[in-house]
């Protein structure tokens, strides 16, 4: 699941970067054509651009939070896995000690 989430986050990152490049490219073209464009259209495009940037920023923030959460969960999983291995080792040797004690007492 973590690998799938990482792949999804990488895909979203690429999409965000592509969108940011497109926006910055369209800004340059928009500035060049601003003298010939209808002011209402220019205003509408600016509103759309600002809204898109706002949404992309929010998406990027949520993506960063998801990455941080994923990292935290993976670290907890690794710690639990290590603890589990240690406990299994202890149980194995306690069983062996009990079996040896039973053999000696018989």
N, CA, C and O atoms as a GROMACS GRO file, in nm:
protein
  424
    1UNK      N    1   0.082  -0.119   0.000
    1UNK     CA    2   0.000   0.000   0.000
    1UNK      C    3   0.086   0.125   0.000
    1UNK      O    4   0.056   0.223  -0.068
    2UNK      N    5   0.195   0.120   0.078
    2UNK     CA    6   0.282   0.238   0.085
    2UNK      C    7   0.346   0.265  -0.051
    2UNK      O    8   0.359   0.381  -0.092
    3UNK      N    9   0.386   0.157  -0.120
    3UNK     CA   10   0.446   0.175  -0.253
    3UNK      C   11   0.344   0.235  -0.349
    3UNK      O   12   0.378   0.322  -0.429
    4UNK      N   13   0.220   0.190  -0.341
    4UNK     CA   14   0.115   0.244  -0.427
    4UNK      C   15   0.093   0.392  -0.397
    4UNK      O   16   0.078   0.473  -0.488
    5UNK      N   17   0.092   0.426  -0.270
    5UNK     CA   18   0.073   0.566  -0.230
    5UNK      C   19   0.188   0.651  -0.281
    5UNK      O   20   0.168   0.763  -0.328
    6UNK      N   21   0.311   0.599  -0.271
    6UNK     CA   22   0.427   0.673  -0.319
    6UNK      C   23   0.418   0.695  -0.470
    6UNK      O   24   0.452   0.803  -0.520
    7UNK      N   25   0.372   0.593  -0.543
    7UNK     CA   26   0.358   0.608  -0.689
    7UNK      C   27   0.253   0.713  -0.721
    7UNK      O   28   0.272   0.794  -0.812
    8UNK      N   29   0.143   0.712  -0.647
    8UNK     CA   30   0.038   0.812  -0.670
    8UNK      C   31   0.089   0.952  -0.638
    8UNK      O   32   0.059   1.047  -0.711
    9UNK      N   33   0.165   0.965  -0.531
    9UNK     CA   34   0.220   1.095  -0.494
    9UNK      C   35   0.319   1.144  -0.599
    9UNK      O   36   0.322   1.262  -0.632
   10UNK      N   37   0.401   1.053  -0.652
   10UNK     CA   38   0.496   1.092  -0.756
   10UNK      C   39   0.421   1.138  -0.881
   10UNK      O   40   0.460   1.236  -0.944
   11UNK      N   41   0.315   1.067  -0.915
   11UNK     CA   42   0.234   1.106  -1.031
   11UNK      C   43   0.172   1.244  -1.010
   11UNK      O   44   0.173   1.327  -1.101
   12UNK      N   45   0.117   1.267  -0.892
   12UNK     CA   46   0.059   1.398  -0.862
   12UNK      C   47   0.164   1.508  -0.867
   12UNK      O   48   0.138   1.619  -0.914
   13UNK      N   49   0.283   1.477  -0.818
   13UNK     CA   50   0.391   1.576  -0.820
   13UNK      C   51   0.423   1.615  -0.964
   13UNK      O   52   0.438   1.733  -0.995
   14UNK      N   53   0.434   1.516  -1.051
   14UNK     CA   54   0.462   1.545  -1.192
   14UNK      C   55   0.350   1.627  -1.254
   14UNK      O   56   0.376   1.720  -1.331
   15UNK      N   57   0.226   1.595  -1.221
   15UNK     CA   58   0.114   1.672  -1.275
   15UNK      C   59   0.117   1.817  -1.228
   15UNK      O   60   0.093   1.909  -1.305
   16UNK      N   61   0.147   1.835  -1.100
   16UNK     CA   62   0.153   1.971  -1.045
   16UNK      C   63   0.264   2.050  -1.114
   16UNK      O   64   0.245   2.166  -1.152
   17UNK      N   65   0.380   1.987  -1.129
   17UNK     CA   66   0.491   2.056  -1.194
   17UNK      C   67   0.457   2.091  -1.338
   17UNK      O   68   0.490   2.200  -1.385
   18UNK      N   69   0.391   2.000  -1.408
   18UNK     CA   70   0.350   2.028  -1.545
   18UNK      C   71   0.252   2.143  -1.550
   18UNK      O   72   0.262   2.231  -1.636
   19UNK      N   73   0.157   2.142  -1.459
   19UNK     CA   74   0.058   2.250  -1.456
   19UNK      C   75   0.124   2.384  -1.425
   19UNK      O   76   0.089   2.487  -1.482
   20UNK      N   77   0.220   2.382  -1.332
   20UNK     CA   78   0.290   2.506  -1.299
   20UNK      C   79   0.367   2.558  -1.419
   20UNK      O   80   0.370   2.679  -1.443
   21UNK      N   81   0.429   2.469  -1.496
   21UNK     CA   82   0.501   2.511  -1.617
   21UNK      C   83   0.405   2.569  -1.719
   21UNK      O   84   0.432   2.672  -1.781
   22UNK      N   85   0.290   2.501  -1.737
   22UNK     CA   86   0.192   2.551  -1.832
   22UNK      C   87   0.140   2.689  -1.791
   22UNK      O   88   0.123   2.777  -1.874
   23UNK      N   89   0.117   2.705  -1.663
   23UNK     CA   90   0.066   2.834  -1.614
   23UNK      C   91   0.170   2.943  -1.635
   23UNK      O   92   0.137   3.052  -1.682
   24UNK      N   93   0.295   2.913  -1.601
   24UNK     CA   94   0.397   3.016  -1.619
   24UNK      C   95   0.418   3.047  -1.766
   24UNK      O   96   0.443   3.162  -1.802
   25UNK      N   97   0.407   2.947  -1.853
   25UNK     CA   98   0.417   2.969  -1.997
   25UNK      C   99   0.300   3.050  -2.049
   25UNK      O  100   0.317   3.138  -2.134
   26UNK      N  101   0.181   3.020  -1.999
   26UNK     CA  102   0.063   3.095  -2.044
   26UNK      C  103   0.065   3.237  -1.991
   26UNK      O  104   0.009   3.327  -2.053
   27UNK      N  105   0.130   3.258  -1.874
   27UNK     CA  106   0.143   3.394  -1.823
   27UNK      C  107   0.225   3.479  -1.918
   27UNK      O  108   0.190   3.594  -1.947
   28UNK      N  109   0.335   3.422  -1.968
   28UNK     CA  110   0.421   3.495  -2.061
   28UNK      C  111   0.345   3.528  -2.189
   28UNK      O  112   0.350   3.640  -2.239
   29UNK      N  113   0.275   3.428  -2.241
   29UNK     CA  114   0.197   3.450  -2.364
   29UNK      C  115   0.084   3.550  -2.338
   29UNK      O  116   0.053   3.633  -2.423
   30UNK      N  117   0.024   3.540  -2.220
   30UNK     CA  118  -0.085   3.630  -2.184
   30UNK      C  119  -0.038   3.774  -2.175
   30UNK      O  120  -0.110   3.865  -2.216
   31UNK      N  121   0.081   3.794  -2.122
   31UNK     CA  122   0.134   3.929  -2.112
   31UNK      C  123   0.162   3.986  -2.250
   31UNK      O  124   0.144   4.105  -2.274
   32UNK      N  125   0.208   3.899  -2.343
   32UNK     CA  126   0.236   3.945  -2.478
   32UNK      C  127   0.107   3.983  -2.550
   32UNK      O  128   0.103   4.080  -2.626
   33UNK      N  129   0.003   3.905  -2.525
   33UNK     CA  130  -0.124   3.928  -2.594
   33UNK      C  131  -0.216   4.022  -2.516
   33UNK      O  132  -0.326   4.053  -2.562
   34UNK      N  133  -0.173   4.067  -2.399
   34UNK     CA  134  -0.259   4.149  -2.314
   34UNK      C  135  -0.302   4.278  -2.382
   34UNK      O  136  -0.414   4.326  -2.361
   35UNK      N  137  -0.215   4.332  -2.463
   35UNK     CA  138  -0.250   4.456  -2.531
   35UNK      C  139  -0.362   4.438  -2.632
   35UNK      O  140  -0.436   4.532  -2.660
   36UNK      N  141  -0.377   4.318  -2.687
   36UNK     CA  142  -0.478   4.294  -2.789
   36UNK      C  143  -0.600   4.220  -2.735
   36UNK      O  144  -0.702   4.210  -2.804
   37UNK      N  145  -0.592   4.168  -2.611
   37UNK     CA  146  -0.701   4.087  -2.556
   37UNK      C  147  -0.812   4.176  -2.499
   37UNK      O  148  -0.788   4.289  -2.457
   38UNK      N  149  -0.931   4.121  -2.499
   38UNK     CA  150  -1.047   4.186  -2.439
   38UNK      C  151  -1.024   4.191  -2.287
   38UNK      O  152  -0.989   4.089  -2.229
   39UNK      N  153  -1.043   4.304  -2.222
   39UNK     CA  154  -1.018   4.315  -2.077
   39UNK      C  155  -1.102   4.217  -1.996
   39UNK      O  156  -1.054   4.165  -1.895
   40UNK      N  157  -1.224   4.190  -2.036
   40UNK     CA  158  -1.308   4.094  -1.963
   40UNK      C  159  -1.249   3.954  -1.972
   40UNK      O  160  -1.250   3.879  -1.874
   41UNK      N  161  -1.198   3.919  -2.090
   41UNK     CA  162  -1.136   3.787  -2.108
   41UNK      C  163  -1.009   3.779  -2.026
   41UNK      O  164  -0.982   3.677  -1.961
   42UNK      N  165  -0.930   3.885  -2.029
   42UNK     CA  166  -0.806   3.887  -1.951
   42UNK      C  167  -0.834   3.872  -1.802
   42UNK      O  168  -0.764   3.800  -1.732
   43UNK      N  169  -0.937   3.940  -1.756
   43UNK     CA  170  -0.974   3.931  -1.614
   43UNK      C  171  -1.020   3.789  -1.579
   43UNK      O  172  -0.983   3.734  -1.475
   44UNK      N  173  -1.101   3.731  -1.666
   44UNK     CA  174  -1.150   3.595  -1.643
   44UNK      C  175  -1.033   3.496  -1.641
   44UNK      O  176  -1.030   3.405  -1.558
   45UNK      N  177  -0.938   3.514  -1.732
   45UNK     CA  178  -0.821   3.425  -1.735
   45UNK      C  179  -0.738   3.440  -1.609
   45UNK      O  180  -0.687   3.342  -1.555
   46UNK      N  181  -0.723   3.562  -1.561
   46UNK     CA  182  -0.647   3.584  -1.438
   46UNK      C  183  -0.716   3.518  -1.320
   46UNK      O  184  -0.650   3.457  -1.236
   47UNK      N  185  -0.847   3.529  -1.313
   47UNK     CA  186  -0.923   3.465  -1.204
   47UNK      C  187  -0.905   3.313  -1.211
   47UNK      O  188  -0.883   3.247  -1.110
   48UNK      N  189  -0.916   3.258  -1.332
   48UNK     CA  190  -0.899   3.114  -1.349
   48UNK      C  191  -0.758   3.071  -1.310
   48UNK      O  192  -0.739   2.969  -1.244
   49UNK      N  193  -0.659   3.150  -1.352
   49UNK     CA  194  -0.520   3.119  -1.320
   49UNK      C  195  -0.499   3.122  -1.169
   49UNK      O  196  -0.438   3.031  -1.113
   50UNK      N  197  -0.548   3.227  -1.103
   50UNK     CA  198  -0.532   3.239  -0.959
   50UNK      C  199  -0.600   3.123  -0.886
   50UNK      O  200  -0.546   3.069  -0.789
   51UNK      N  201  -0.718   3.085  -0.933
   51UNK     CA  202  -0.790   2.974  -0.872
   51UNK      C  203  -0.713   2.843  -0.892
   51UNK      O  204  -0.704   2.761  -0.800
   52UNK      N  205  -0.659   2.824  -1.011
   52UNK     CA  206  -0.582   2.702  -1.039
   52UNK      C  207  -0.458   2.696  -0.952
   52UNK      O  208  -0.426   2.590  -0.897
   53UNK      N  209  -0.389   2.807  -0.938
   53UNK     CA  210  -0.270   2.811  -0.854
   53UNK      C  211  -0.306   2.781  -0.709
   53UNK      O  212  -0.236   2.707  -0.640
   54UNK      N  213  -0.416   2.839  -0.662
   54UNK     CA  214  -0.462   2.815  -0.525
   54UNK      C  215  -0.491   2.666  -0.503
   54UNK      O  216  -0.453   2.607  -0.402
   55UNK      N  217  -0.560   2.606  -0.600
   55UNK     CA  218  -0.593   2.462  -0.588
   55UNK      C  219  -0.466   2.376  -0.593
   55UNK      O  220  -0.454   2.280  -0.517
   56UNK      N  221  -0.374   2.412  -0.681
   56UNK     CA  222  -0.250   2.335  -0.690
   56UNK      C  223  -0.170   2.346  -0.560
   56UNK      O  224  -0.110   2.248  -0.515
   57UNK      N  225  -0.168   2.464  -0.502
   57UNK     CA  226  -0.097   2.482  -0.375
   57UNK      C  227  -0.160   2.396  -0.266
   57UNK      O  228  -0.090   2.332  -0.188
   58UNK      N  229  -0.292   2.395  -0.262
   58UNK     CA  230  -0.361   2.313  -0.161
   58UNK      C  231  -0.332   2.165  -0.184
   58UNK      O  232  -0.310   2.090  -0.089
   59UNK      N  233  -0.332   2.124  -0.310
   59UNK     CA  234  -0.304   1.984  -0.342
   59UNK      C  235  -0.161   1.949  -0.304
   59UNK      O  236  -0.135   1.840  -0.251
   60UNK      N  237  -0.069   2.040  -0.330
   60UNK     CA  238   0.070   2.016  -0.296
   60UNK      C  239   0.087   2.002  -0.146
   60UNK      O  240   0.159   1.914  -0.099
   61UNK      N  241   0.020   2.089  -0.068
   61UNK     CA  242   0.027   2.080   0.078
   61UNK      C  243  -0.028   1.948   0.129
   61UNK      O  244   0.032   1.884   0.216
   62UNK      N  245  -0.141   1.905   0.073
   62UNK     CA  246  -0.198   1.778   0.118
   62UNK      C  247  -0.109   1.662   0.078
   62UNK      O  248  -0.100   1.562   0.150
   63UNK      N  249  -0.043   1.674  -0.036
   63UNK     CA  250   0.047   1.569  -0.081
   63UNK      C  251   0.167   1.559   0.013
   63UNK      O  252   0.210   1.449   0.048
   64UNK      N  253   0.221   1.673   0.053
   64UNK     CA  254   0.334   1.674   0.147
   64UNK      C  255   0.293   1.611   0.280
   64UNK      O  256   0.368   1.532   0.338
   65UNK      N  257   0.173   1.646   0.328
   65UNK     CA  258   0.123   1.586   0.452
   65UNK      C  259   0.110   1.434   0.438
   65UNK      O  260   0.144   1.359   0.529
   66UNK      N  261   0.060   1.391   0.323
   66UNK     CA  262   0.044   1.247   0.299
   66UNK      C  263   0.180   1.178   0.297
   66UNK      O  264   0.194   1.067   0.350
   67UNK      N  265   0.279   1.241   0.237
   67UNK     CA  266   0.414   1.184   0.234
   67UNK      C  267   0.471   1.174   0.375
   67UNK      O  268   0.531   1.073   0.411
   68UNK      N  269   0.452   1.279   0.454
   68UNK     CA  270   0.502   1.277   0.591
   68UNK      C  271   0.433   1.169   0.673
   68UNK      O  272   0.497   1.098   0.751
   69UNK      N  273   0.302   1.156   0.655
   69UNK     CA  274   0.227   1.053   0.727
   69UNK      C  275   0.274   0.914   0.685
   69UNK      O  276   0.292   0.825   0.769
   70UNK      N  277   0.294   0.895   0.556
   70UNK     CA  278   0.340   0.766   0.505
   70UNK      C  279   0.476   0.731   0.564
   70UNK      O  280   0.499   0.617   0.605
   71UNK      N  281   0.565   0.829   0.568
   71UNK     CA  282   0.698   0.806   0.625
   71UNK      C  283   0.687   0.768   0.773
   71UNK      O  284   0.754   0.675   0.819
   72UNK      N  285   0.602   0.839   0.847
   72UNK     CA  286   0.585   0.812   0.989
   72UNK      C  287   0.532   0.670   1.011
   72UNK      O  288   0.580   0.597   1.097
   73UNK      N  289   0.432   0.632   0.932
   73UNK     CA  290   0.372   0.499   0.945
   73UNK      C  291   0.475   0.390   0.910
   73UNK      O  292   0.480   0.287   0.976
   74UNK      N  293   0.555   0.415   0.807
   74UNK     CA  294   0.657   0.316   0.771
   74UNK      C  295   0.761   0.301   0.882
   74UNK      O  296   0.806   0.190   0.910
   75UNK      N  297   0.800   0.413   0.945
   75UNK     CA  298   0.895   0.406   1.056
   75UNK      C  299   0.836   0.328   1.173
   75UNK      O  300   0.905   0.248   1.236
   76UNK      N  301   0.709   0.352   1.202
   76UNK     CA  302   0.643   0.279   1.311
   76UNK      C  303   0.635   0.130   1.278
   76UNK      O  304   0.657   0.045   1.364
   77UNK      N  305   0.603   0.101   1.152
   77UNK     CA  306   0.597  -0.040   1.109
   77UNK      C  307   0.731  -0.107   1.127
   77UNK      O  308   0.738  -0.220   1.176
   78UNK      N  309   0.839  -0.039   1.086
   78UNK     CA  310   0.972  -0.097   1.099
   78UNK      C  311   1.009  -0.120   1.245
   78UNK      O  312   1.069  -0.222   1.280
   79UNK      N  313   0.973  -0.024   1.331
   79UNK     CA  314   1.002  -0.039   1.474
   79UNK      C  315   0.925  -0.158   1.532
   79UNK      O  316   0.980  -0.235   1.610
   80UNK      N  317   0.799  -0.171   1.494
   80UNK     CA  318   0.718  -0.284   1.543
   80UNK      C  319   0.771  -0.417   1.490
   80UNK      O  320   0.771  -0.518   1.561
   81UNK      N  321   0.816  -0.416   1.367
   81UNK     CA  322   0.870  -0.538   1.307
   81UNK      C  323   0.996  -0.582   1.384
   81UNK      O  324   1.014  -0.700   1.413
   82UNK      N  325   1.082  -0.486   1.415
   82UNK     CA  326   1.204  -0.516   1.490
   82UNK      C  327   1.169  -0.568   1.629
   82UNK      O  328   1.227  -0.666   1.676
   83UNK      N  329   1.075  -0.501   1.695
   83UNK     CA  330   1.034  -0.545   1.829
   83UNK      C  331   0.976  -0.686   1.824
   83UNK      O  332   1.003  -0.768   1.911
   84UNK      N  333   0.896  -0.714   1.722
   84UNK     CA  334   0.835  -0.845   1.706
   84UNK      C  335   0.943  -0.953   1.688
   84UNK      O  336   0.933  -1.061   1.746
   85UNK      N  337   1.044  -0.923   1.607
   85UNK     CA  338   1.152  -1.019   1.586
   85UNK      C  339   1.226  -1.048   1.716
   85UNK      O  340   1.260  -1.163   1.744
   86UNK      N  341   1.249  -0.944   1.796
   86UNK     CA  342   1.317  -0.963   1.925
   86UNK      C  343   1.233  -1.049   2.018
   86UNK      O  344   1.285  -1.139   2.085
   87UNK      N  345   1.103  -1.023   2.022
   87UNK     CA  346   1.014  -1.101   2.108
   87UNK      C  347   1.005  -1.246   2.061
   87UNK      O  348   1.002  -1.337   2.144
   88UNK      N  349   1.002  -1.268   1.932
   88UNK     CA  350   1.000  -1.406   1.881
   88UNK      C  351   1.128  -1.480   1.920
   88UNK      O  352   1.124  -1.598   1.954
   89UNK      N  353   1.239  -1.411   1.914
   89UNK     CA  354   1.367  -1.470   1.956
   89UNK      C  355   1.362  -1.510   2.103
   89UNK      O  356   1.405  -1.619   2.141
   90UNK      N  357   1.310  -1.419   2.187
   90UNK     CA  358   1.301  -1.448   2.330
   90UNK      C  359   1.208  -1.567   2.356
   90UNK      O  360   1.241  -1.654   2.438
   91UNK      N  361   1.095  -1.572   2.289
   91UNK     CA  362   1.000  -1.683   2.307
   91UNK      C  363   1.064  -1.814   2.267
   91UNK      O  364   1.050  -1.915   2.336
   92UNK      N  365   1.135  -1.813   2.157
   92UNK     CA  366   1.203  -1.934   2.109
   92UNK      C  367   1.299  -1.988   2.214
   92UNK      O  368   1.300  -2.107   2.243
   93UNK      N  369   1.379  -1.900   2.271
   93UNK     CA  370   1.477  -1.944   2.369
   93UNK      C  371   1.413  -1.978   2.504
   93UNK      O  372   1.463  -2.065   2.575
   94UNK      N  373   1.305  -1.911   2.539
   94UNK     CA  374   1.234  -1.949   2.662
   94UNK      C  375   1.173  -2.089   2.648
   94UNK      O  376   1.177  -2.168   2.742
   95UNK      N  377   1.117  -2.118   2.532
   95UNK     CA  378   1.062  -2.252   2.509
   95UNK      C  379   1.172  -2.357   2.520
   95UNK      O  380   1.155  -2.461   2.583
   96UNK      N  381   1.284  -2.326   2.457
   96UNK     CA  382   1.396  -2.420   2.462
   96UNK      C  383   1.441  -2.442   2.606
   96UNK      O  384   1.468  -2.555   2.646
   97UNK      N  385   1.451  -2.336   2.683
   97UNK     CA  386   1.492  -2.347   2.824
   97UNK      C  387   1.392  -2.428   2.904
   97UNK      O  388   1.431  -2.510   2.988
   98UNK      N  389   1.263  -2.407   2.878
   98UNK     CA  390   1.160  -2.484   2.949
   98UNK      C  391   1.168  -2.632   2.913
   98UNK      O  392   1.154  -2.718   3.000
   99UNK      N  393   1.189  -2.662   2.786
   99UNK     CA  394   1.200  -2.802   2.745
   99UNK      C  395   1.321  -2.868   2.812
   99UNK      O  396   1.312  -2.982   2.858
  100UNK      N  397   1.434  -2.797   2.816
  100UNK     CA  398   1.552  -2.851   2.880
  100UNK      C  399   1.531  -2.872   3.031
  100UNK      O  400   1.578  -2.971   3.088
  101UNK      N  401   1.459  -2.779   3.093
  101UNK     CA  402   1.430  -2.791   3.236
  101UNK      C  403   1.340  -2.911   3.262
  101UNK      O  404   1.358  -2.982   3.361
  102UNK      N  405   1.243  -2.934   3.173
  102UNK     CA  406   1.154  -3.048   3.188
  102UNK      C  407   1.229  -3.180   3.171
  102UNK      O  408   1.203  -3.277   3.242
  103UNK      N  409   1.322  -3.182   3.077
  103UNK     CA  410   1.400  -3.303   3.055
  103UNK      C  411   1.487  -3.336   3.178
  103UNK      O  412   1.501  -3.452   3.217
  104UNK      N  413   1.544  -3.232   3.237
  104UNK     CA  414   1.629  -3.253   3.356
  104UNK      C  415   1.548  -3.299   3.476
  104UNK      O  416   1.596  -3.380   3.554
  105UNK      N  417   1.427  -3.248   3.491
  105UNK     CA  418   1.345  -3.284   3.606
  105UNK      C  419   1.281  -3.422   3.589
  105UNK      O  420   1.234  -3.480   3.686
  106UNK      N  421   1.278  -3.476   3.466
  106UNK     CA  422   1.216  -3.606   3.447
  106UNK      C  423   1.309  -3.720   3.475
  106UNK      O  424   1.270  -3.836   3.463
   0.00000   0.00000   0.00000
